[in-house]
Amino acid sequence: MSSTELRRSVELLKPLGRVLFDLGEVSLWERETATLPRRLARRRRAYRDFARRELAPLVAGADEDPAGYDPRRLLGVAARAGLQSEQLPPPWGTMPLGVVKDGPLFHEVLKAEELAAVCAGLGLGLLAHGLGLAPLQLCGDLRTMRRWLVPVCRDNRAGRPRLAAFAITEPAAGSDVEDTAGARVARFGTSARRVQGGYVLNGQKVFITGAAYADLVTVFATLEPEGGGAGRVDRDWTCFVVERGTPGFRTGRSEHKLGQRAADATELFLDDVFVPSDNLVAAERSGWAINRNVLNYSRLPVGAIAVGIARGATEAATVYCRRTCLGGKPLLAYQEVQLTLADLWLETMAMRAMVWQGARHIPPAQGISSAVKTFCGDRAVAVAARATEVLADDGAHVRGGVEKRFRDGRLNQIYEGTNQLNRLALVEALWETDLAGGHGTSI
Ligand SMILES: Cc1cc2nc3c(=O)[nH]c(=O)nc-3n(C[C@H](O)[C@H](O)[C@H](O)COP(=O)(O)OP(=O)(O)OC[C@H]3O[C@@H](n4cnc5c(N)ncnc54)[C@H](O)[C@@H]3O)c2cc1C
């Protein structure tokens, strides 16, 4: 039945019947946006407009030649648009009113999807700033917030970009701090020693997003244990703010990555770096708790980045099928192609539903966040791979718009804890209650 015939048939219904009938004349994006509270719907629209206007023109150049891409102009534009100060409410920052009611991360997952739908690499370069500030935001210590978070948000809000980065990973340690069992035995190379007036930090970090340009980095280091001996991550880890320009602090090479190439992943070196006591985040030896909570929060936007990647692949495949003809008709007219596109759209919808549901948890919970991150990351790669098949040789082409989504998706499965580790985090979170405990099962 054509839409005109359907409309005619619906017109025959009583007014209430007409109101209850959805004629389906708005896009999926508009339809889903309409389910959000008005303030979040406005934000979603603004994030999409920003991504289309500011990110889209940069995508090809930044992905093909990341070494020649300098993100500073974009950081300034994003700051002026209010994207880099959403960690605090006005008058210090631009956090939306209503976060307590909507969920502290709802605006963040909307932003992550919209940026990544255009380019996950450029998006990551902006979003990693929030990760860098997360220890300051979540440590619950007013002294730390006043000293570091307030001025950074205020500067960004005023259009003076100040970028933060988050540093846990080291050359010989990554997953170890994503998982409790690993943290008990992990030996991290970066250490902190208490001295008169502050601390001295030594060590190396790797793969730190945004470190090439960051003004400050939240660095996790093992504080020397009270009674001597080797420090333990779960007992002695401590978070410090280290500012660019501090003697002994320098950045090294940025990795040549498979995907999300527009975001730098850079080495950090700390050689006898003195930081005053003021740079201690919250309390000594609270690093393990801070890190775990940062990951509970950050894995939801990472899941949303995956949704953006899947959506970008799906939209590119759809446009391609509309424009490309085979045997005298558009690919879109073939039922086999329609079935494939249906799978791409429905997978992306299911991923988004999971992210939005996850973002409603207050505060975010380990099991939920890890489940969202893992599921969406894995499905994004599957969706991008399927979209690549639809485009055939154009799917293998770097300018085809889809192979990049595949590469970007593979990286999403690795950072913020590999998806294997996130599965273990889910098991750990459910162990006492749903798995070994047996609560919540009906058999
Ligand atoms: C693009 C990108 C950006 C990044 N940005 C940052 C950043 O800003 N800050 C930062 O600190 N880090 C960052 N990282 C690092 C990232 O968080 C780590 O790569 C990740 O945690 C995995 O650690 P790893 O590479 O050391 O892997 P490894 O720990 O060496 O793991 C190797 C393999 O072993 C598996 N494995 C490990 N332990 C277990 C276990 N107990 N059980 C089962 N399997 C296991 C893993 O799943 C993986 O498959 C980034 C990485 C990438 C790729």
The ligand as an SDF file (V2000), in Angstrom:
LIG
                    3D

 53 58  0  0  0  0  0  0  0  0999 V2000
   43.1180    4.7640   20.5370 C   0  0  0  0  0  0  0  0  0  0  0  0
   43.5300    4.4760   21.9360 C   0  0  0  0  0  0  0  0  0  0  0  0
   43.4250    5.4860   22.8750 C   0  0  0  0  0  0  0  0  0  0  0  0
   43.8220    5.2580   24.2000 C   0  0  0  0  0  0  0  0  0  0  0  0
   43.7510    6.2950   25.0960 N   0  0  0  0  0  0  0  0  0  0  0  0
   44.2000    6.0940   26.3600 C   0  0  0  0  0  0  0  0  0  0  0  0
   44.2190    7.1870   27.2980 C   0  0  0  0  0  0  0  0  0  0  0  0
   43.7960    8.3100   26.9980 O   0  0  0  0  0  0  0  0  0  0  0  0
   44.7160    6.9450   28.5370 N   0  0  0  0  0  0  0  0  0  0  0  0
   45.1940    5.7210   28.9230 C   0  0  0  0  0  0  0  0  0  0  0  0
   45.6280    5.5870   30.0540 O   0  0  0  0  0  0  0  0  0  0  0  0
   45.1960    4.6630   28.0550 N   0  0  0  0  0  0  0  0  0  0  0  0
   44.7240    4.8230   26.7830 C   0  0  0  0  0  0  0  0  0  0  0  0
   44.7300    3.7720   25.8900 N   0  0  0  0  0  0  0  0  0  0  0  0
   45.2480    2.4920   26.3130 C   0  0  0  0  0  0  0  0  0  0  0  0
   44.1620    1.4350   26.4950 C   0  0  0  0  0  0  0  0  0  0  0  0
   43.3350    1.7550   27.5810 O   0  0  0  0  0  0  0  0  0  0  0  0
   44.8460    0.0820   26.6140 C   0  0  0  0  0  0  0  0  0  0  0  0
   45.3610   -0.2280   25.3370 O   0  0  0  0  0  0  0  0  0  0  0  0
   43.9060   -1.0150   27.0480 C   0  0  0  0  0  0  0  0  0  0  0  0
   43.5630   -0.8470   28.3800 O   0  0  0  0  0  0  0  0  0  0  0  0
   44.5010   -2.3970   26.8630 C   0  0  0  0  0  0  0  0  0  0  0  0
   45.7320   -2.4860   27.4980 O   0  0  0  0  0  0  0  0  0  0  0  0
   47.0010   -3.0780   26.7340 P   0  0  0  0  0  0  0  0  0  0  0  0
   47.0590   -2.4680   25.3740 O   0  0  0  0  0  0  0  0  0  0  0  0
   48.1900   -2.9260   27.6070 O   0  0  0  0  0  0  0  0  0  0  0  0
   46.6640   -4.6190   26.5390 O   0  0  0  0  0  0  0  0  0  0  0  0
   47.1320   -5.8370   27.4330 P   0  0  0  0  0  0  0  0  0  0  0  0
   46.7900   -5.5710   28.8430 O   0  0  0  0  0  0  0  0  0  0  0  0
   48.5690   -6.1260   27.1530 O   0  0  0  0  0  0  0  0  0  0  0  0
   46.2280   -7.0120   26.8980 O   0  0  0  0  0  0  0  0  0  0  0  0
   46.6180   -7.8690   25.8070 C   0  0  0  0  0  0  0  0  0  0  0  0
   45.5180   -8.9050   25.5790 C   0  0  0  0  0  0  0  0  0  0  0  0
   45.3670   -9.7220   26.7440 O   0  0  0  0  0  0  0  0  0  0  0  0
   44.0010   -9.7340   27.1490 C   0  0  0  0  0  0  0  0  0  0  0  0
   43.9600   -9.8230   28.6080 N   0  0  0  0  0  0  0  0  0  0  0  0
   44.6660   -9.0890   29.4850 C   0  0  0  0  0  0  0  0  0  0  0  0
   44.3600   -9.4660   30.7600 N   0  0  0  0  0  0  0  0  0  0  0  0
   43.4430  -10.4490   30.6640 C   0  0  0  0  0  0  0  0  0  0  0  0
   42.7360  -11.2480   31.6210 C   0  0  0  0  0  0  0  0  0  0  0  0
   42.9130  -11.1050   32.9310 N   0  0  0  0  0  0  0  0  0  0  0  0
   41.8670  -12.1590   31.1670 N   0  0  0  0  0  0  0  0  0  0  0  0
   41.6580  -12.3220   29.8190 C   0  0  0  0  0  0  0  0  0  0  0  0
   42.2930  -11.5980   28.8800 N   0  0  0  0  0  0  0  0  0  0  0  0
   43.1720  -10.6810   29.2870 C   0  0  0  0  0  0  0  0  0  0  0  0
   43.4340   -8.4150   26.6610 C   0  0  0  0  0  0  0  0  0  0  0  0
   42.0310   -8.4940   26.5200 O   0  0  0  0  0  0  0  0  0  0  0  0
   44.1440   -8.2790   25.3290 C   0  0  0  0  0  0  0  0  0  0  0  0
   43.4550   -9.0350   24.3570 O   0  0  0  0  0  0  0  0  0  0  0  0
   44.3100    3.9780   24.5790 C   0  0  0  0  0  0  0  0  0  0  0  0
   44.3850    2.9560   23.6280 C   0  0  0  0  0  0  0  0  0  0  0  0
   43.9970    3.1880   22.3320 C   0  0  0  0  0  0  0  0  0  0  0  0
   44.1020    2.0680   21.3520 C   0  0  0  0  0  0  0  0  0  0  0  0
  1  2  1  0
  2  3  1  0
  2 52  2  0
  3  4  2  0
  4  5  1  0
  4 50  1  0
  5  6  2  0
  6  7  1  0
  6 13  1  0
  7  8  2  0
  7  9  1  0
  9 10  1  0
 10 11  2  0
 10 12  1  0
 12 13  2  0
 13 14  1  0
 14 15  1  0
 14 50  1  0
 15 16  1  0
 16 17  1  0
 16 18  1  0
 18 19  1  0
 18 20  1  0
 20 21  1  0
 20 22  1  0
 22 23  1  0
 23 24  1  0
 24 25  2  0
 24 26  1  0
 24 27  1  0
 27 28  1  0
 28 29  2  0
 28 30  1  0
 28 31  1  0
 31 32  1  0
 32 33  1  0
 33 34  1  0
 33 48  1  0
 34 35  1  0
 35 36  1  0
 35 46  1  0
 36 37  1  0
 36 45  1  0
 37 38  2  0
 38 39  1  0
 39 40  1  0
 39 45  2  0
 40 41  1  0
 40 42  2  0
 42 43  1  0
 43 44  2  0
 44 45  1  0
 46 47  1  0
 46 48  1  0
 48 49  1  0
 50 51  2  0
 51 52  1  0
 52 53  1  0
M  END
$$$$
